[in-house]
Amino acid sequence: MHGTTRTRTPATPARTGLNAVVWVGPGRALVLRGDAAGATDEAELALPAELAATPAALAEVAHRVGRVDRVLVLGTDDLRTALEREIVAIGHAPETIREAELEGPVDRDALRARLRRLA
């Protein structure tokens, strides 16, 4: 019997050493992502007021998070839950997500401090 050798993707993806913190609130999202050099990459994205358009905007937020070991999602219950679903939908394992309710407006320095604590 002859067989072929196929490489398999690892069941658990290799760790990146990167983490992210996201705050989502009415009208905007803040994404802070650590990079390999220890710096912080920050992005602010507008969220539409119409609920029908929110999933596409949250998908963009999830893509901005990128591949990380852990992501802390902060914000109101409904937006936070919707964003977590988008993060899982693009391929993140659910166990990489941490969550906490945090009403806005939010201070960027507080988000940076939370990002440092994730490491």
C-alpha positions, -999 to +999 in steps of 0.1 A: +000+000+000+014+034-010+006+066+008+014+102+005+028+125+032+007+155+039+015+182+063-011+190+089-018+224+103-012+224+141-043+219+162-031+248+184-016+277+164+018+289+174+018+317+200+025+352+186+035+369+219+011+397+209-021+409+228-048+434+221-074+455+240-105+467+222-131+491+236-164+493+216-190+519+224-218+538+206-202+554+175-166+543+178-141+515+186-106+518+199-081+490+191-048+489+209-025+461+198+010+453+211+037+447+186+069+425+188+090+455+197+069+463+227+053+494+212+015+499+209-003+502+176-036+522+181-066+526+158-099+543+162-127+532+139-161+548+135-192+526+141-223+535+122-254+546+141-276+522+122-277+488+138-280+471+104-246+484+093-229+475+126-218+439+118-197+450+089-180+476+110-174+452+138-159+427+113-134+455+104-126+460+141-120+422+144-096+422+115-077+452+130-071+430+161-053+405+139-037+374+151-030+377+189-026+354+218-052+372+239-077+400+233-095+419+260-129+432+248-144+461+267-176+480+262-213+477+265-229+442+266-245+442+232-216+456+212-191+435+232-209+403+225-213+412+188-176+419+185-167+387+202-188+368+177-169+385+148-136+377+164-144+340+166-159+341+131-126+352+115-108+323+131-098+332+166-103+305+193-129+316+218-105+310+247-083+338+235-110+363+244-113+380+277-142+404+284-153+431+309-181+457+309-167+492+306-190+521+297-174+550+278-160+574+271-128+556+278-093+569+284-065+556+261-040+555+289-063+532+309-065+509+278-027+510+275-024+499+311-048+470+305-028+460+275+004+459+296-013+437+322-023+411+295+013+403+288 
